Amino acid sequence: MAHASILISLIVCTRNREASLAQTLNSILTVDNLAEWDWELLVVTDRSSRDRTNSIAQGFADRFRNHVRLLVQPKTGKSDALNAAIGAARGDVLAFTDDDCLCDKGYLPGIRDVFSNPDVHAVAAREQMNLQEDVPSWLPYSLGECCWGEAFRELPPGEILFGSNMIVRRLVFARVGGFRPDLGPGGTGMAEDYELSVRIRSAGYRLYYAPQILIRHQLTAERLTRRFFVIRGYRQGVSRAHFTPFEDLHREWKHGLPAWVYRVYYAKRTIVIAWRAVRAHFAGQPAKAMRIALEHVGWLGSVVEYGRLKRLGIVQFPVPRPLDDAGRPVEELVPR
């Protein structure tokens, strides 16, 4: 069946991922996909990678010159890498996935199908988790699949785009700007996709869910440890401090109280929550203990980061405008 003529740019940013990058790129560069000419693959590497990631990416760019372009970033930071890719992309539709994901054989056809509708501007696609080990009994939520059903539909408020499988029209970035470098890996470590989703909605665009666009996220054993989830929860809290007013997350806060009152309150709360988590653990409820701990480390992360930003006098973060190789902002390149 013929599909609408849409140029698609697939974007993969990578750093220190020699173990998985080749699998990701091979899942895209299939025989069927290579027979089509309406797409390109941009691989953005970090010059500071310590393993063979850069040489692997260069090898794919050399082998598949008609489809693959390589961008080498001089500085570390996923948001900066994403913004460089947005500026360099030739496509009308930009599809983002991670360097530890495998794209399904229907990935590109699914994008063509969904974005043949000109009213669709931003899509969260389907994501399945491939786990190297069974889900630990202490994990308080499921890791099986990021899925909102089997039907294409609009996402309600509260549901967002995920950076591992999101597709956005290029013109959206011309209006709302790119990814914020203070967020995501290289910044707070998290939430660059969440914050962008909020801006896209605020600009009047709708977010959709498309189950026909599928990737499989590879989760290694190293990412199924308590330490990994505690660090992740703390970074989520730190990230929230960058785009959520303090009083919205901490409603017990009041103007005019001396700083020592807050310190005493936060110390007391930390002790109480830690005791609750320990009690649940020894009562044979590891998932409950972990849920309590994760809620607290996120809360603690936001408190600490609010204090740091206040000391530095930072009240807002600029939204970058992605630039092409000639230094022109994307808005000057749209429409094409």
RAFEN-V764299 format. One record per backbone hydrogen bond with DSSP energy under -1.0 kcal/mol. CO is the residue of the C=O (numbers start at 1). NH is the residue of the N-H. Records with the same first field share a line. If there is no record, write none. Layout:
BEGIN
CO=NH  NH
END
This chain:
BEGIN
4=6
7=92  93
8=40
9=95
10=42
11=97
12=44
17=20  21
20=24
21=25
22=26
23=27
25=29
28=30
30=34
33=36
38=8
40=10
41=69
42=12
43=71
44=14
45=73
46=49
52=56
53=57
54=58
55=59
56=60
57=61
58=62
59=63
60=64
64=67  68
67=41
69=43
71=45
73=47
77=81
78=82
79=83
80=84
81=85
82=86
83=87
84=88
85=89
92=170
93=9
94=168
95=11
96=166
98=101
100=218
102=216
104=107
106=110
107=111
108=112
109=113
110=114
111=115
114=117
117=120
121=169
122=208
123=167
124=210
126=215
127=146
128=217
130=219
136=139
144=129
145=147
146=127
153=209
156=159
162=165
165=125
166=96
167=123
168=94
169=172
170=174
171=175
172=176
173=177
180=183
182=188
184=187  189
185=78
190=184
191=195
192=196
193=197
194=198
195=199
196=200
197=201
198=202
199=203
200=205
201=204
207=155
208=124
209=153
210=126  213
213=126
214=104
215=128
216=102
217=130
219=132
220=223
221=224
225=229
226=230
227=231
228=232
229=233
230=234
231=235
232=236
233=237
234=238
235=239
236=240
237=241
239=242
240=243  244
245=248
246=250
250=253
258=261
259=263
260=264
261=265
262=266
263=267
264=268
265=269
266=270
267=271
268=272
269=273
270=274
271=275
272=276
273=277
274=278
275=279
276=280
277=281
278=282
280=285
281=284
285=289
286=290
287=291
288=292
289=293
290=294
291=295
292=296
293=297
294=298
295=299
296=300
297=301
298=302
299=303
300=304
301=305
302=306
303=307
304=308
305=309
306=310
307=311
308=312
309=314
320=178
322=330
324=327
328=324
329=332
330=333
END
